[in-house]
């Protein structure tokens, strides 16, 4: 299957700082990218959907000023967690999809805010 | 909100077929059925998808009922490495939400 690379795989940051997570589609052009977060023993929760060149569409309850999503090119989307706090600690996962095809997932990023 | 319901957990003996059901009674005509699985602390892995016809690939088979209100994922010869959470998703282009999934445990 297609390859989606997510970086970093793990990050520890101090409370109040910002963290950027990158999601790249390595061998296809991703018109749509999805961002999820996952707490232990729970399913993936969709945070936002972004189409290349457009503003992301955020799910209800997800603060767009806190979770900044940029999808400036067909191969790269970024999620920035601003002013991170311990409750933002979670597993963040991106997926990328070309038009009307299956979505492929990154390896995930485990964020720990201390 | 997820548009699918799946059993919370299932067991399967190694070497036997694993049949994982999924109900999606509100599926619309443009929506595909996708299956993914997630092994602990990894990103989900794509397995298979279909619209109306049954599908088969090197990993699994997907059987979709004629009314499209339910489907079954079949792993023909389950191995211990197939132990994972399996997610059935009904998807139109810009909407991909996960339900709770089925935790499949393959036992020796």
Boltz contact constraints between the chains, C-beta under 6 A:
constraints:
  - contact:
      token1: [A, 1]
      token2: [B, 46]
      max_distance: 6.0
  - contact:
      token1: [A, 34]
      token2: [B, 96]
      max_distance: 6.0
  - contact:
      token1: [A, 43]
      token2: [B, 98]
      max_distance: 6.0
  - contact:
      token1: [A, 43]
      token2: [B, 100]
      max_distance: 6.0
  - contact:
      token1: [A, 44]
      token2: [B, 98]
      max_distance: 6.0
  - contact:
      token1: [A, 46]
      token2: [B, 97]
      max_distance: 6.0
  - contact:
      token1: [A, 49]
      token2: [B, 94]
      max_distance: 6.0
  - contact:
      token1: [A, 93]
      token2: [B, 43]
      max_distance: 6.0
  - contact:
      token1: [A, 102]
      token2: [B, 46]
      max_distance: 6.0
  - contact:
      token1: [A, 102]
      token2: [B, 49]
      max_distance: 6.0
  - contact:
      token1: [A, 104]
      token2: [B, 46]
      max_distance: 6.0
  - contact:
      token1: [A, 105]
      token2: [B, 43]
      max_distance: 6.0
  - contact:
      token1: [A, 105]
      token2: [B, 44]
      max_distance: 6.0
  - contact:
      token1: [A, 106]
      token2: [B, 43]
      max_distance: 6.0
  - contact:
      token1: [A, 107]
      token2: [B, 43]
      max_distance: 6.0
  - contact:
      token1: [A, 108]
      token2: [B, 43]
      max_distance: 6.0
